[in-house]
Amino acid sequence: MRRRRPILLAALPFFVACGPAEEADVQDYDSTFLDAEAEAEDPKADTGFVSSLDAREVELTLEADVQVRSSYDLRRAPLEVGQFALTYLRERSKVYIQSLAEDYSNGETQITWKVGSSWKTWSSMSSSEQAAAKRFRLNKVTAVVLNASRQGLKVGKVFNATVPTDPVGLFGAVGRACEGGDGHIQADRDVYWYVWDPDKSGCSATKQTLTATVSTVLPKGSTVYPEYNKLYADKKLDVIVFFGQVGDNPSPSDYAFSAIRQFESTLKTAGFKATTATKGLRYARTKSGVTVTVDIYSPNEFAGLTDRAHAQNFFEGVNSHELIVFNGHSVLGASDFWSDSRIYQNPAKYQIFLYNGCLGYEYYVLPILAGKRDAANVDIVSNVIETPFRIMVQETATSIAQLTAGAPKGSVSWQTIMNKMNTIAGGDSFYGVSGARTNTYRPR
């Protein structure tokens, strides 16, 4: 099964990080960094109460049928069916499953096929069993369920999704008849899953009900913290913020440059000073014996997850910084940048990733965790709903400020940081942090 081509998600109604839309006014957030830092450092502002959304991470078993023309397509077709379930469940059930379709090394290992009354892996099946394969399970698919208490989340809970039986031949069979969305992204063989709307009048595709059964409700975890002892061991913090190209075509008037100017204002207001940079822009501030350096890459240095001409800037930028912020497109999860070994030259170095693109949890948490090899060396803040570009500067400045507050000791928990970011998002998006559940650092 061929890889999907990278597609920029675009023109969604509230100007999201999946793609460009009509120009939005740049908000006046000059004091965002300073305000967030002051709030975090003021003991009266933090009573120890942890507020977070009612969201839980789970493991699901996805079960359905699949029928395609060739055996080569059949081996990976369940992963394609899973993509249609991803769209259906996130739009209708507030269930956000991680995509496996781009994992060409290991994606198939989570598929089992029903043979008689047994479930078998593809490699353990005979050629005749493979030819007759139809019923499948995708096992241990991780997902986030929002409003978990209200939805009665527990082991055995079943979520249903309407999906096509033949995802590979869908476009050839019905054209755009089952296409939803706002029209900016049009259905074709590669991206039909993202605009899938089985309820659309005239959608004559052969459909079925996929079941997504909760097999495990993962621990909620106690109050945990970034590993401040590792982050500030050298009394400095190196930050890089990527502002990717927003519009479909390169332009000096691209919205990214407006966002960069606003972000610069937040840093200047917080006492950061511009300094010499070998690439992009650089700001620095020393406070309480800790030097925080913030490098800013515009679309000129790295336009986004399809910019192979400037890939080396991306690889070097990620490798050389401890806090990596990505503000840009997710290209429908089709980019392999985050799984490239060149950005994990020192996997044992503790790093924090803030992924502010479209559907970060669904697409890119798994490859980053794999690249870092051990969750002890990484925390990944990601969104599970598209982040509007109009709040990216505020989210970026706030998260950096919270992480630098009280350095080098650090005293702001991940739950507090997530609550702050989710308050800013206001329902347009929401964030969680992966890799942090077993963090051992505790402020003293």
Stockholm file with secondary structure:
# STOCKHOLM 1.0

chainA/1-444         MRRRRPILLAALPFFVACGPAEEADVQDYDSTFLDAEAEAEDPKADTGFVSSLDAREVELTLEADVQVRSSYDLRRAPLEVGQFALTYLRERSKVYIQSLAEDYSNGETQITWKVGSSWKTWSSMSSSEQAAAKRFRLNKVTAVVLNASRQGLKVGKVFNATVPTDPVGLFGAVGRACEGGDGHIQADRDVYWYVWDPDKSGCSATKQTLTATVSTVLPKGSTVYPEYNKLYADKKLDVIVFFGQVGDNPSPSDYAFSAIRQFESTLKTAGFKATTATKGLRYARTKSGVTVTVDIYSPNEFAGLTDRAHAQNFFEGVNSHELIVFNGHSVLGASDFWSDSRIYQNPAKYQIFLYNGCLGYEYYVLPILAGKRDAANVDIVSNVIETPFRIMVQETATSIAQLTAGAPKGSVSWQTIMNKMNTIAGGDSFYGVSGARTNTYRPR
#=GR chainA/1-444 SS CCCCCCCCCCCCTTCBTTSCCSCCCCCCCTTHHHHHHHHHHCGGGCCSCCCCCSEEEEEEEEEEECCCSSHHHHHHHHHHHHHHHHHHHHHHTCEEECCCTTCTTTGGGGEEEEETTEEECGGGSCHHHHHHCCEEEEEEEEEEEESTTTTTCCTTCEEEEEEESCSSSHHHHHTTTTBCSSSSSCCCTTTGGGGBCTTSTTCCCCEEEEEEEEEEECCCCCCCCCCHHHHTTTSEEEEEEEECCCSSSCCTTCHHHHHHHHHHHHHHHTTCEEECCSSSEEEEEEETTEEEEEEEECTTTCCCTTCGGGHHHHHHHHHTCSEEEEESCCGGGTCCGGGCGGGCSCTTSCEEEEECSTTHHHHTHHHHHHHHSSGGGEEEEEESSCCBGGGHHHHHHHHHHHHHTTTTTCCCCHHHHHHHHHHHHTTSCCEEEESCTTCCCCCC
#=GC SS_cons         CCCCCCCCCCCCTTCBTTSCCSCCCCCCCTTHHHHHHHHHHCGGGCCSCCCCCSEEEEEEEEEEECCCSSHHHHHHHHHHHHHHHHHHHHHHTCEEECCCTTCTTTGGGGEEEEETTEEECGGGSCHHHHHHCCEEEEEEEEEEEESTTTTTCCTTCEEEEEEESCSSSHHHHHTTTTBCSSSSSCCCTTTGGGGBCTTSTTCCCCEEEEEEEEEEECCCCCCCCCCHHHHTTTSEEEEEEEECCCSSSCCTTCHHHHHHHHHHHHHHHTTCEEECCSSSEEEEEEETTEEEEEEEECTTTCCCTTCGGGHHHHHHHHHTCSEEEEESCCGGGTCCGGGCGGGCSCTTSCEEEEECSTTHHHHTHHHHHHHHSSGGGEEEEEESSCCBGGGHHHHHHHHHHHHHTTTTTCCCCHHHHHHHHHHHHTTSCCEEEESCTTCCCCCC
//
